[in-house]
Amino acid sequence: MKKIIAPILALLLLGCQEDEVKNNVDSASAIEALTEYATVNKVFQDVGNNSADAVLSGENATSASKFSNIKTDGPIITVLPLDFTTFPKTITIDYQSGVLCKDGITRKGKAIIVSTNWYGVVGSEHTTTFINYYHNDFKVEGTHFVKNSGTDQDDNLKYSVTIENGKITTSSGKTINYTENSTRTWVAGFDTPLNIWDDEYLLDGTQTGVSSKGVKYSLTVEEPLHFVLLPRSIKSGILNVDVANIKDIKLNYTTSTITILGQSFPFGI
């Protein structure tokens, strides 16, 4: 998003008269807020993907009566209690001092998931918290809550997602706050549950936050965003963005256009 929005937004805002932006956010702060949003959103979307992967790995291990510590080429995953039917379960993803993952991100520390049932069971709830957890150099805090809401008309599983008190802290000590209320629909990759990298999903809902400089932003999905995990991209959908006094920024991933202050521009994905 930084590469898409920043140059266009800067050009438009720098062309405004001084009194048009007086007592409101300036262009530099707006660009920084959007850049920080892109970072924090990516971090928490990854949390959702990796938590789901851990629950599915735990299900596979307990159904096959394997060891309590599931060691792959990534983190160590521990499931307690180690059986197929007892819930709630605590599933720990331990990246220890650092694991370079397939997506190029180095993660370290622990993500702790408490699940009321397996991921594919309708009504199951999965709450993720963190212990000294890092996504590259970003420390991650908050509560990530997911509930299986059943299937849609196309038999795709839907999950409600809530992020409360989301926060990332940069290596320089800056903090960025984030909340989310959304729905994720799993549209591809469900037939390979132990491989998250072929997954695709639709995202709908709202996201809000406050930048490290106190700039508030909000995002509302107008048409569901179609996410692909590897290579990471958004295939289609429309996102509406407000940053402080700058309203109605529209990102159209279907037509690869951005509209700001009534002017539309193409962008490359």
Solvent accessible surface area in square Angstrom, and as a share of the most:
residue,aa,sasa,rsa
1,M,48,0.22
2,K,110,0.47
3,K,185,0.79
4,I,22,0.11
5,I,1,0.01
6,A,18,0.14
7,P,85,0.53
8,I,26,0.13
9,L,0,0.00
10,A,24,0.18
11,L,126,0.62
12,L,22,0.11
13,L,15,0.07
14,L,137,0.68
15,G,61,0.59
16,C,39,0.24
17,Q,122,0.54
18,E,145,0.65
19,D,110,0.57
20,E,102,0.46
21,V,38,0.22
22,K,132,0.56
23,N,144,0.74
24,N,76,0.39
25,V,17,0.10
26,D,72,0.37
27,S,19,0.12
28,A,69,0.53
29,S,19,0.12
30,A,0,0.00
31,I,34,0.17
32,E,42,0.19
33,A,0,0.00
34,L,3,0.01
35,T,32,0.18
36,E,17,0.08
37,Y,9,0.03
38,A,27,0.21
39,T,36,0.21
40,V,0,0.00
41,N,16,0.08
42,K,64,0.27
43,V,1,0.01
44,F,1,0.01
45,Q,5,0.02
46,D,4,0.02
47,V,5,0.03
48,G,6,0.06
49,N,12,0.06
50,N,20,0.10
51,S,8,0.05
52,A,13,0.10
53,D,35,0.18
54,A,1,0.01
55,V,0,0.00
56,L,20,0.10
57,S,17,0.11
58,G,0,0.00
59,E,48,0.22
60,N,56,0.29
61,A,2,0.02
62,T,11,0.07
63,S,70,0.45
64,A,53,0.41
65,S,101,0.65
66,K,109,0.46
67,F,173,0.72
68,S,40,0.26
69,N,86,0.44
70,I,28,0.14
71,K,121,0.51
72,T,72,0.42
73,D,143,0.74
74,G,13,0.12
75,P,20,0.12
76,I,41,0.21
77,I,10,0.05
78,T,34,0.20
79,V,0,0.00
80,L,105,0.52
81,P,53,0.33
82,L,74,0.37
83,D,52,0.27
84,F,86,0.36
85,T,113,0.66
86,T,62,0.36
87,F,50,0.21
88,P,88,0.55
89,K,0,0.00
90,T,53,0.31
91,I,0,0.00
92,T,25,0.15
93,I,4,0.02
94,D,31,0.16
95,Y,8,0.03
96,Q,92,0.41
97,S,107,0.69
98,G,34,0.32
99,V,22,0.13
100,L,129,0.64
101,C,23,0.14
102,K,136,0.58
103,D,37,0.19
104,G,48,0.46
105,I,17,0.09
106,T,53,0.31
107,R,3,0.01
108,K,78,0.33
109,G,13,0.13
110,K,76,0.32
111,A,6,0.04
112,I,30,0.15
113,I,0,0.00
114,V,65,0.37
115,S,0,0.00
116,T,64,0.37
117,N,49,0.25
118,W,10,0.04
119,Y,19,0.07
120,G,41,0.40
121,V,63,0.36
122,V,97,0.56
123,G,34,0.33
124,S,2,0.01
125,E,57,0.26
126,H,5,0.02
127,T,44,0.26
128,T,1,0.01
129,T,58,0.34
130,F,31,0.13
131,I,92,0.47
132,N,99,0.51
133,Y,5,0.02
134,Y,62,0.24
135,H,6,0.03
136,N,64,0.33
137,D,98,0.51
138,F,53,0.22
139,K,63,0.27
140,V,2,0.01
141,E,63,0.28
142,G,19,0.19
143,T,41,0.24
144,H,3,0.02
145,F,62,0.26
146,V,11,0.06
147,K,79,0.33
148,N,1,0.01
149,S,65,0.42
150,G,7,0.07
151,T,72,0.42
152,D,33,0.17
153,Q,168,0.75
154,D,98,0.51
155,D,114,0.59
156,N,24,0.12
157,L,36,0.18
158,K,63,0.27
159,Y,6,0.02
160,S,41,0.26
161,V,4,0.02
162,T,36,0.21
163,I,3,0.02
164,E,96,0.43
165,N,126,0.65
166,G,1,0.01
167,K,61,0.26
168,I,0,0.00
169,T,31,0.18
170,T,27,0.16
171,S,99,0.64
172,S,90,0.58
173,G,50,0.48
174,K,93,0.40
175,T,54,0.31
176,I,3,0.02
177,N,64,0.33
178,Y,2,0.01
179,T,55,0.32
180,E,2,0.01
181,N,91,0.47
182,S,10,0.06
183,T,43,0.25
184,R,31,0.11
185,T,9,0.05
186,W,29,0.10
187,V,38,0.22
188,A,30,0.23
189,G,10,0.09
190,F,102,0.43
191,D,114,0.59
192,T,55,0.32
193,P,55,0.35
194,L,89,0.44
195,N,59,0.30
196,I,12,0.06
197,W,47,0.17
198,D,60,0.31
199,D,18,0.09
200,E,39,0.17
201,Y,7,0.03
202,L,54,0.27
203,L,1,0.01
204,D,58,0.30
205,G,22,0.21
206,T,59,0.34
207,Q,7,0.03
208,T,57,0.33
209,G,9,0.09
210,V,48,0.28
211,S,6,0.04
212,S,35,0.23
213,K,131,0.55
214,G,51,0.49
215,V,15,0.09
216,K,143,0.61
217,Y,6,0.02
218,S,42,0.27
219,L,2,0.01
220,T,66,0.38
221,V,14,0.08
222,E,87,0.39
223,E,83,0.37
224,P,61,0.38
225,L,7,0.03
226,H,33,0.15
227,F,16,0.07
228,V,23,0.13
229,L,5,0.03
230,L,74,0.37
231,P,107,0.67
232,R,91,0.33
233,S,37,0.24
234,I,30,0.15
235,K,111,0.47
236,S,36,0.23
237,G,2,0.02
238,I,16,0.08
239,L,5,0.03
240,N,43,0.22
241,V,0,0.00
242,D,44,0.23
243,V,0,0.00
244,A,36,0.28
245,N,54,0.28
246,I,6,0.03
247,K,107,0.45
248,D,109,0.56
249,I,0,0.00
250,K,68,0.29
251,L,0,0.00
252,N,26,0.13
253,Y,13,0.05
254,T,84,0.49
255,T,83,0.48
256,S,37,0.24
257,T,41,0.24
258,I,0,0.00
259,T,34,0.20
260,I,0,0.00
261,L,88,0.44
262,G,73,0.70
263,Q,91,0.40
264,S,75,0.49
265,F,50,0.21
266,P,112,0.70
267,F,22,0.09
268,G,67,0.64
269,I,114,0.58
